[in-house]
Amino acid sequence: MTVTAIRPDAPVPDQALGHFSAGFDAQAPAAFAELERLRQRGRAAFEAVGLPTRRIEAWKYTDVRAIARADFVLADQQGGHASPRGAELALALDAYRMVFVDGVFDAERSALSGLPAGAEVAPLSRYLSRGELPTGLASMVDERASAFTALNLAFTGEGAVIEVGRGVELDRPIYLLFVSTAAERAVMSHPRVILRLGDNARATVLEHFVGESGAANLTNLVGEAFLAPGARLDHYKLNEASEREFHIANFKIDQARDSHFSSHSLNLGGALTRNDLDAELNGEGARTDFWGLFFAQGRQHVDNHTVVNHNVARTYSNENYKGILDDRARGVFNGRVYIKRDAQQVRGYQNNANLLLSDRAEIDTKPELEIYADDVLCSHGATTGQLDENAVFALRARGIDQHTARALLTLAFAGEILESTQLPEIAHRVERRVAGMLPDRFNLEGLVELGE
């Protein structure tokens, strides 16, 4: 598949609907009527809204016509195939593991034994094969929000369902590994992730996306998380898709009183990436923390859209996203904090800082606050700049060469986000990947040792 340059003001090609309609027709028949109704609902929404253009405010900085012009097929629903490169990229993490190859659950590579009583982790396909829709499916993310949420519903068939009962604390993370292969034809997958945590439950979930070299697939994920009173979810997302892949994700969280959601979004891969992350703070004492780091080079495009809705009083949010852009890469950050009328004593903070390593790199940043209450403490800000040459000089004065000095400062810029992670395997992977993608490849291990 070739990604073709297109005029920014050109419309999305009409044939895109036909490409995806062919996928609808090729999809295996729904196992039961309720599932068929869901799929038809998604298909109708897709045909009504169509793929977004840059005339739509939420998509003004992101052009999806390369997706429209691609001809994706569904993965073989009979199961995945060997993927040694995907296995090589997996993290060495002590965790409960679910593996998906081109969107299809791979039971042989998964390991789910030993879960404590009150916790269940299963592929969505297992529920559907029993003629059952898991609780919460399609109850939070509106299929009319965009063509991609509509497509995800229309192709409902696989994903992960995670339920942690009241008072249960998982002793290990749940690791969702999504492997994208370099098939003869580009493949599309539409996984659905549903997480439900009961009262005072606690879990850590990692979504890890890896791609074989040359993979040119579309991954279109929708996630829905429900946190009961006092529950805590630490959610990690590490995107290491191949340089030719498209990655779209829409994740939404419903938080009850005193719940805590902590998000760590780490984006290193993909030709075009769009992340939508929305938190609904619906109970007093609810807290959400968004940590984000995105590194792009070449002609990569990374778009992060976040929303935090403070719907009741005495809720808290903190958001810190950092971007590092090199070559002709482009980044987008649009963060919105909304405080509902009479939601008093709210604390909401938002910050986006960006580092441009090239004169041709570009960032569009748009932090937003919308406040309808008077007893609140909120702030937001955005900064964009290049490396501090005085700091570079200070390191060189200590005998460090210029390339290493610049790399150390770049890693230091990312350090605040990496330090927020509680899984060192992720921090180490990202640290080395960022070092390896910097200009003038150098001794990575030596650089990281020096940086530590």
PLY file of the C-alpha trace (Angstrom):
ply
format ascii 1.0
element vertex 452
property float x
property float y
property float z
element edge 451
property int vertex1
property int vertex2
end_header
0.00 0.00 0.00
1.29 3.44 -0.93
0.42 6.51 1.13
-0.31 9.21 -1.44
-0.01 12.93 -0.79
-3.39 14.64 -1.18
-4.42 18.27 -1.24
-5.58 19.30 2.26
-8.83 20.77 0.97
-9.81 17.82 -1.23
-12.88 15.80 -0.15
-12.68 12.25 1.10
-13.13 9.95 -1.91
-16.64 8.51 -2.23
-15.23 5.08 -3.04
-14.04 4.79 0.57
-17.58 3.88 1.58
-17.50 1.15 -1.03
-14.23 -0.27 0.30
-15.64 -0.62 3.79
-19.01 -1.80 2.51
-17.19 -4.68 0.88
-15.82 -5.49 4.31
-19.34 -5.50 5.73
-20.38 -8.00 3.08
-17.32 -10.19 3.70
-17.88 -10.32 7.45
-19.06 -13.62 8.89
-22.78 -13.56 9.69
-23.73 -12.48 13.20
-24.30 -15.42 15.54
-27.51 -13.95 17.00
-30.02 -11.19 16.35
-28.87 -8.74 19.03
-25.33 -8.72 17.63
-26.67 -8.21 14.11
-28.68 -5.20 15.30
-25.54 -3.68 16.82
-23.58 -4.18 13.61
-26.35 -2.71 11.49
-26.51 0.27 13.82
-22.80 0.85 13.28
-23.09 0.44 9.52
-25.97 2.92 9.33
-23.99 5.45 11.39
-20.93 5.05 9.14
-22.95 5.59 5.99
-24.60 8.64 7.58
-21.50 10.45 8.88
-18.86 9.32 6.36
-15.13 9.66 6.88
-14.15 13.00 8.44
-12.65 15.84 6.45
-10.52 18.72 7.66
-13.56 20.96 7.49
-14.71 19.28 10.72
-13.22 21.14 13.69
-12.15 18.00 15.56
-10.26 16.79 12.48
-8.94 20.07 11.09
-5.29 19.07 11.62
-5.58 15.42 10.60
-6.12 14.16 7.07
-7.56 10.63 6.76
-7.72 10.38 2.98
-4.80 7.96 2.91
-7.05 5.61 4.91
-9.90 6.26 2.49
-7.77 5.35 -0.52
-6.40 2.14 0.96
-8.14 -1.15 0.26
-8.30 -3.07 3.54
-9.52 -6.61 4.00
-10.63 -8.41 7.14
-8.18 -10.79 8.80
-8.79 -14.51 8.56
-11.36 -15.17 11.26
-10.10 -18.72 11.65
-7.14 -17.50 13.68
-3.79 -15.73 13.51
-0.56 -17.02 12.00
3.07 -17.21 13.00
4.60 -13.84 13.76
8.15 -14.17 15.07
8.79 -10.44 14.69
5.76 -9.65 16.83
6.92 -12.07 19.49
10.33 -10.44 19.45
8.83 -7.01 20.14
6.75 -8.16 23.11
7.74 -6.89 26.54
9.26 -9.34 29.01
6.53 -8.62 31.52
5.20 -10.85 34.29
1.53 -10.47 33.44
-1.73 -12.10 32.46
-1.47 -12.02 28.67
-3.90 -11.82 25.78
-2.42 -11.83 22.26
-4.23 -10.69 19.13
-2.71 -11.19 15.67
-4.21 -8.84 13.09
-7.12 -8.40 15.47
-7.79 -12.13 15.94
-7.40 -13.67 19.40
-4.50 -16.11 19.60
-5.21 -18.55 22.43
-1.89 -20.42 22.04
0.20 -17.31 22.70
-2.03 -16.06 25.51
-1.68 -16.91 29.20
-4.62 -16.23 31.49
-4.33 -18.94 34.15
-4.06 -18.05 37.82
-6.50 -15.14 37.90
-7.86 -14.56 41.40
-11.46 -15.33 42.27
-13.71 -12.47 41.24
-11.70 -11.55 38.15
-12.42 -12.60 34.59
-10.43 -11.87 31.43
-11.72 -13.27 28.16
-11.84 -12.51 24.44
-15.00 -10.81 23.25
-15.46 -13.59 20.70
-16.05 -16.05 23.53
-19.05 -14.07 24.73
-20.42 -13.72 21.21
-20.04 -17.44 20.52
-22.34 -18.04 23.49
-24.92 -15.65 22.09
-24.14 -13.09 24.78
-23.24 -9.40 24.72
-20.98 -8.44 27.64
-22.30 -5.81 30.03
-21.36 -2.32 28.92
-20.71 -3.08 25.25
-21.58 -0.03 23.11
-23.16 1.76 26.06
-20.66 4.59 26.33
-18.95 5.40 23.05
-21.41 6.87 20.56
-21.09 5.26 17.14
-22.13 8.57 15.61
-19.14 10.37 17.12
-17.04 9.58 14.04
-16.81 7.18 11.14
-14.25 5.16 13.10
-16.44 4.52 16.15
-19.19 3.56 13.70
-16.89 1.14 11.87
-15.81 -0.43 15.14
-19.42 -1.17 16.05
-20.23 -2.40 12.55
-17.36 -4.91 12.77
-18.01 -5.99 16.37
-16.51 -9.43 16.74
-13.27 -9.46 18.74
-11.53 -7.72 21.58
-11.02 -8.10 25.32
-13.48 -8.15 28.19
-11.98 -7.53 31.62
-14.05 -7.68 34.81
-12.58 -7.23 38.28
-15.03 -7.79 41.10
-15.62 -5.84 44.25
-12.53 -5.52 46.45
-10.32 -7.58 44.12
-6.76 -6.35 43.50
-4.91 -8.02 40.66
-1.38 -9.08 41.59
-0.08 -8.73 38.02
-0.87 -6.47 35.07
-3.16 -7.55 32.25
-1.11 -7.34 29.04
-3.05 -6.95 25.77
-0.59 -7.47 22.91
-1.82 -6.50 19.44
0.49 -7.78 16.69
0.14 -6.43 13.15
1.67 -8.52 10.38
3.03 -7.66 6.94
0.44 -9.57 4.94
0.08 -9.55 1.15
-2.92 -7.24 1.49
-3.45 -4.56 4.10
-5.66 -5.79 6.92
-8.12 -3.87 9.08
-9.04 -4.83 12.62
-11.60 -3.26 14.96
-10.95 -4.54 18.50
-13.24 -3.59 21.37
-11.92 -3.43 24.94
-14.37 -3.40 27.86
-13.13 -2.93 31.42
-15.37 -3.08 34.48
-13.95 -2.59 37.97
-16.17 -3.13 41.02
-16.12 -1.21 44.29
-12.55 -0.69 45.53
-11.13 -3.01 42.88
-7.68 -2.36 41.45
-6.09 -3.35 38.16
-3.28 -2.42 35.77
-3.90 -2.88 32.05
-1.36 -2.46 29.24
-2.34 -2.18 25.57
0.75 -2.75 23.44
0.64 -2.36 19.65
3.55 -3.75 17.61
3.97 -4.14 13.87
6.22 -6.16 11.65
8.38 -4.15 9.30
6.33 -3.38 6.21
2.95 -3.86 7.86
0.50 -1.33 6.39
-2.66 -2.20 8.30
-5.44 -0.27 10.02
-6.12 -0.80 13.72
-9.31 0.90 14.89
-9.85 0.34 18.61
-12.67 1.41 20.91
-12.34 1.09 24.68
-14.99 1.53 27.38
-14.04 1.51 31.07
-16.40 1.62 34.05
-14.98 2.37 37.50
-17.22 1.76 40.52
-16.79 3.75 43.77
-13.24 3.56 45.08
-11.90 1.60 42.09
-8.50 2.32 40.58
-7.37 1.57 37.04
-3.81 2.20 35.82
-4.01 2.12 32.04
-0.94 2.04 29.79
-0.87 2.31 26.03
2.37 1.75 24.13
2.16 2.19 20.36
5.06 0.73 18.37
3.20 0.16 15.12
5.22 0.05 11.91
6.04 3.24 10.04
3.32 2.52 7.43
0.40 1.70 9.70
-2.75 3.59 10.62
-3.83 3.58 14.25
-7.13 5.04 15.48
-8.28 4.70 19.09
-11.22 6.02 21.07
-11.17 5.29 24.80
-13.80 6.52 27.27
-14.02 6.19 31.06
-17.02 6.46 33.41
-15.84 7.23 36.96
-17.93 6.93 40.10
-17.13 8.60 43.43
-13.59 8.28 44.82
-12.41 6.31 41.78
-9.00 6.94 40.25
-8.04 6.53 36.60
-4.41 6.96 35.58
-3.59 6.96 31.86
-0.10 6.65 30.36
-0.15 7.13 26.58
3.22 6.50 24.90
3.27 6.81 21.13
6.34 5.94 19.04
5.02 4.31 15.88
2.58 4.50 13.02
2.29 6.60 9.87
-0.91 8.22 11.15
-2.11 7.95 14.73
-5.23 9.44 16.29
-5.94 8.98 20.00
-9.21 10.16 21.57
-9.29 9.86 25.36
-12.36 11.01 27.34
-13.00 10.84 31.08
-16.40 11.41 32.68
-16.01 12.31 36.36
-19.48 11.46 37.66
-18.88 11.06 41.38
-17.41 13.32 44.04
-13.83 12.53 44.88
-13.16 11.03 41.44
-9.69 11.70 40.06
-8.09 11.27 36.65
-4.45 11.66 35.59
-3.43 11.79 31.95
0.27 11.33 31.13
1.32 11.39 27.50
4.51 11.21 25.46
4.67 11.12 21.68
7.76 10.94 19.49
7.46 11.30 15.72
9.99 11.50 12.91
10.06 11.29 9.13
6.54 12.19 8.01
4.71 10.61 10.93
1.51 12.26 12.12
0.32 11.92 15.74
-2.96 13.48 16.91
-3.99 13.43 20.59
-7.47 14.65 21.54
-8.41 14.51 25.23
-11.54 15.52 27.14
-12.09 15.63 30.90
-15.66 16.35 31.95
-16.04 17.41 35.59
-19.75 16.66 35.93
-19.99 16.97 39.72
-18.33 18.92 42.52
-15.06 18.04 44.27
-13.37 16.19 41.42
-9.73 16.38 40.31
-7.85 16.08 37.03
-4.24 16.53 36.03
-2.93 16.25 32.47
0.62 16.45 31.19
1.47 15.66 27.56
4.86 16.05 25.93
5.77 15.80 22.27
9.15 15.34 20.55
9.09 15.93 16.79
11.88 15.51 14.27
12.30 15.75 10.48
8.94 16.67 8.87
6.75 15.03 11.52
3.58 16.69 12.71
1.96 16.49 16.11
-1.44 17.61 17.37
-2.60 18.13 20.94
-6.16 19.25 21.66
-7.04 18.94 25.33
-10.35 20.12 26.76
-11.34 20.42 30.41
-15.05 21.05 30.97
-16.49 22.01 34.36
-20.24 21.71 34.53
-22.46 24.34 36.10
-22.37 24.19 39.91
-19.53 21.64 39.93
-17.78 23.57 42.69
-14.41 22.93 44.34
-13.00 21.31 41.24
-9.27 21.16 40.55
-8.22 20.79 36.93
-4.74 21.20 35.47
-3.50 20.75 31.93
-0.11 21.19 30.28
1.35 20.44 26.87
5.07 20.94 26.18
6.69 20.22 22.83
10.27 19.90 21.63
11.06 20.42 17.95
14.31 18.83 16.81
13.94 20.08 13.24
12.98 23.37 11.63
10.52 21.45 9.46
8.68 19.68 12.28
5.27 21.09 13.23
2.99 21.04 16.27
-0.59 22.27 16.56
-1.55 22.65 20.20
-4.89 23.77 21.56
-5.46 23.47 25.33
-9.00 24.45 26.35
-10.85 25.25 29.58
-14.62 25.62 29.70
-15.84 26.55 33.18
-19.39 27.10 34.46
-18.65 27.23 38.20
-16.93 29.91 40.28
-15.22 27.98 43.11
-12.59 26.17 41.04
-8.83 26.10 40.70
-7.75 25.42 37.12
-4.87 26.16 34.80
-3.73 25.23 31.33
-0.75 26.01 29.18
1.30 25.02 26.17
4.92 25.58 25.21
6.89 24.78 22.07
10.60 25.21 21.58
13.95 23.72 20.69
16.78 22.45 22.85
18.36 25.02 25.13
21.75 25.73 23.59
23.05 26.98 26.95
22.29 23.58 28.43
23.99 21.90 25.48
27.05 24.09 26.05
27.07 23.25 29.78
27.18 19.52 29.01
29.87 19.97 26.37
31.96 21.88 28.90
31.92 18.67 30.95
33.46 16.67 28.13
30.27 15.34 26.51
30.17 15.51 22.71
27.43 17.56 21.04
25.32 14.65 19.73
25.30 12.93 23.11
24.57 16.20 24.91
21.54 16.87 22.70
20.33 13.31 23.12
20.65 13.49 26.91
18.62 16.69 27.00
15.96 15.13 24.80
15.71 12.12 27.11
15.57 14.45 30.10
12.64 16.24 28.47
10.79 12.91 28.26
11.90 11.85 31.73
9.02 13.40 33.67
6.49 11.30 31.76
8.54 8.11 31.99
9.01 8.56 35.73
5.24 8.50 36.16
5.06 4.89 34.97
4.94 2.11 37.52
6.12 -0.52 35.03
9.89 -0.17 34.51
9.77 -2.47 31.47
7.77 0.18 29.62
9.98 3.07 30.70
13.14 1.23 29.62
11.65 0.28 26.25
10.55 3.83 25.51
13.83 5.32 26.71
15.86 3.16 24.35
13.46 3.58 21.44
13.54 7.36 21.76
17.34 7.31 21.95
17.49 5.07 18.89
15.25 7.34 16.84
17.23 10.49 17.51
19.49 11.90 14.77
23.01 10.50 14.39
22.59 7.00 15.80
25.04 6.50 18.63
25.85 4.07 21.45
22.35 3.67 22.84
23.23 1.66 25.92
26.02 4.05 26.79
23.71 7.01 26.36
21.00 5.53 28.57
23.54 4.56 31.22
24.83 8.12 31.22
21.29 9.50 31.32
20.47 7.43 34.38
0 1
1 2
2 3
3 4
4 5
5 6
6 7
7 8
8 9
9 10
10 11
11 12
12 13
13 14
14 15
15 16
16 17
17 18
18 19
19 20
20 21
21 22
22 23
23 24
24 25
25 26
26 27
27 28
28 29
29 30
30 31
31 32
32 33
33 34
34 35
35 36
36 37
37 38
38 39
39 40
40 41
41 42
42 43
43 44
44 45
45 46
46 47
47 48
48 49
49 50
50 51
51 52
52 53
53 54
54 55
55 56
56 57
57 58
58 59
59 60
60 61
61 62
62 63
63 64
64 65
65 66
66 67
67 68
68 69
69 70
70 71
71 72
72 73
73 74
74 75
75 76
76 77
77 78
78 79
79 80
80 81
81 82
82 83
83 84
84 85
85 86
86 87
87 88
88 89
89 90
90 91
91 92
92 93
93 94
94 95
95 96
96 97
97 98
98 99
99 100
100 101
101 102
102 103
103 104
104 105
105 106
106 107
107 108
108 109
109 110
110 111
111 112
112 113
113 114
114 115
115 116
116 117
117 118
118 119
119 120
120 121
121 122
122 123
123 124
124 125
125 126
126 127
127 128
128 129
129 130
130 131
131 132
132 133
133 134
134 135
135 136
136 137
137 138
138 139
139 140
140 141
141 142
142 143
143 144
144 145
145 146
146 147
147 148
148 149
149 150
150 151
151 152
152 153
153 154
154 155
155 156
156 157
157 158
158 159
159 160
160 161
161 162
162 163
163 164
164 165
165 166
166 167
167 168
168 169
169 170
170 171
171 172
172 173
173 174
174 175
175 176
176 177
177 178
178 179
179 180
180 181
181 182
182 183
183 184
184 185
185 186
186 187
187 188
188 189
189 190
190 191
191 192
192 193
193 194
194 195
195 196
196 197
197 198
198 199
199 200
200 201
201 202
202 203
203 204
204 205
205 206
206 207
207 208
208 209
209 210
210 211
211 212
212 213
213 214
214 215
215 216
216 217
217 218
218 219
219 220
220 221
221 222
222 223
223 224
224 225
225 226
226 227
227 228
228 229
229 230
230 231
231 232
232 233
233 234
234 235
235 236
236 237
237 238
238 239
239 240
240 241
241 242
242 243
243 244
244 245
245 246
246 247
247 248
248 249
249 250
250 251
251 252
252 253
253 254
254 255
255 256
256 257
257 258
258 259
259 260
260 261
261 262
262 263
263 264
264 265
265 266
266 267
267 268
268 269
269 270
270 271
271 272
272 273
273 274
274 275
275 276
276 277
277 278
278 279
279 280
280 281
281 282
282 283
283 284
284 285
285 286
286 287
287 288
288 289
289 290
290 291
291 292
292 293
293 294
294 295
295 296
296 297
297 298
298 299
299 300
300 301
301 302
302 303
303 304
304 305
305 306
306 307
307 308
308 309
309 310
310 311
311 312
312 313
313 314
314 315
315 316
316 317
317 318
318 319
319 320
320 321
321 322
322 323
323 324
324 325
325 326
326 327
327 328
328 329
329 330
330 331
331 332
332 333
333 334
334 335
335 336
336 337
337 338
338 339
339 340
340 341
341 342
342 343
343 344
344 345
345 346
346 347
347 348
348 349
349 350
350 351
351 352
352 353
353 354
354 355
355 356
356 357
357 358
358 359
359 360
360 361
361 362
362 363
363 364
364 365
365 366
366 367
367 368
368 369
369 370
370 371
371 372
372 373
373 374
374 375
375 376
376 377
377 378
378 379
379 380
380 381
381 382
382 383
383 384
384 385
385 386
386 387
387 388
388 389
389 390
390 391
391 392
392 393
393 394
394 395
395 396
396 397
397 398
398 399
399 400
400 401
401 402
402 403
403 404
404 405
405 406
406 407
407 408
408 409
409 410
410 411
411 412
412 413
413 414
414 415
415 416
416 417
417 418
418 419
419 420
420 421
421 422
422 423
423 424
424 425
425 426
426 427
427 428
428 429
429 430
430 431
431 432
432 433
433 434
434 435
435 436
436 437
437 438
438 439
439 440
440 441
441 442
442 443
443 444
444 445
445 446
446 447
447 448
448 449
449 450
450 451
